């Protein structure tokens, strides 16, 4: 299945397009997507941000705003994934709402595999460090890529490492939030944050 977007997509559309592309690499998720044809919208609870996802046999098409023809509209807090959503159209389309809920539970990402992919794809990006060492504090597991002479060192929970290395969030954001910590030169963190932001927006 192919993920398509409107011309000149908004950042939110690009972010979700990236999430769908990564998830559709997994056969179980692709099978779920193929069975979930219809149209749904995600509307921010805090601001005007919104996207509409139209799913057909070819794949999902993403556009900005709320399409009035959507089967359901889900009001969410994009900054807090743990906040309970409100679903408009639930009574009219309960089964579709359940299917969409499963689609929005994106498959878990292995942080070590994500780090390897990030390094393979972006190690020659201008200003990148010579290597990256990451440690999962909840798995007590460490992985290094590139040179071990003076690498960027990051540690945190496996889910937060996966979030960054897969392009789910810019690195600086999780450092500022205290979810990740480590030892590094600031200029390397700026470059890695640029790389992870580009990945999040589908520019990698």
NORCORHU-V211854 format. One record per backbone hydrogen bond with DSSP energy under -1.0 kcal/mol. NH is the residue of the N-H (numbers start at 1). CO is the residue of the C=O. If there is no record, write none. Layout:
# NORCORHU-V211854
nh->NH co->CO
nh->NH co->CO
This chain:
# NORCORHU-V211854
nh->2 co->58
nh->4 co->60
nh->6 co->62
nh->14 co->10
nh->15 co->11
nh->16 co->12
nh->17 co->13
nh->18 co->14
nh->19 co->15
nh->20 co->16
nh->21 co->17
nh->22 co->18
nh->23 co->19
nh->24 co->20
nh->25 co->22
nh->26 co->23
nh->30 co->26
nh->31 co->27
nh->32 co->28
nh->33 co->29
nh->34 co->30
nh->35 co->31
nh->36 co->33
nh->38 co->55
nh->40 co->53
nh->41 co->72
nh->42 co->51
nh->43 co->74
nh->44 co->49
nh->45 co->76
nh->51 co->42
nh->52 co->63
nh->53 co->40
nh->54 co->61
nh->55 co->38
nh->56 co->59
nh->61 co->54
nh->62 co->4
nh->63 co->52
nh->65 co->50
nh->70 co->67
nh->71 co->39
nh->73 co->88
nh->74 co->41
nh->75 co->86
nh->76 co->43
nh->80 co->77
nh->83 co->80
nh->86 co->75
nh->88 co->73
nh->93 co->89
nh->97 co->93
nh->98 co->94
nh->99 co->95
nh->100 co->96
nh->101 co->97
nh->102 co->98
nh->103 co->99
nh->104 co->100
nh->105 co->102
nh->106 co->104
nh->114 co->110
nh->115 co->111
nh->116 co->112
nh->117 co->113
nh->118 co->114
nh->119 co->115
nh->120 co->116
nh->121 co->117
nh->122 co->118
nh->123 co->119
nh->125 co->122
nh->128 co->125
nh->132 co->145
nh->133 co->152
nh->134 co->143
nh->135 co->154
nh->136 co->141
nh->137 co->156
nh->140 co->136
nh->141 co->136
nh->143 co->134
nh->145 co->132
nh->147 co->130
nh->152 co->131
nh->153 co->183
nh->154 co->133
nh->155 co->181
nh->156 co->135
nh->161 co->157
nh->162 co->158
nh->163 co->159
nh->164 co->160
nh->165 co->161
nh->166 co->162
nh->167 co->164
nh->168 co->163
nh->169 co->163
nh->174 co->170
nh->175 co->171
nh->176 co->172
nh->177 co->173
nh->178 co->175
nh->179 co->174
nh->180 co->174
nh->181 co->155
nh->183 co->153
nh->189 co->185
nh->190 co->186
nh->191 co->187
nh->192 co->188
nh->193 co->189
nh->194 co->190
nh->195 co->191
nh->196 co->192
nh->197 co->193
nh->198 co->194
nh->199 co->195
nh->200 co->196
nh->201 co->197
nh->202 co->199
nh->203 co->198
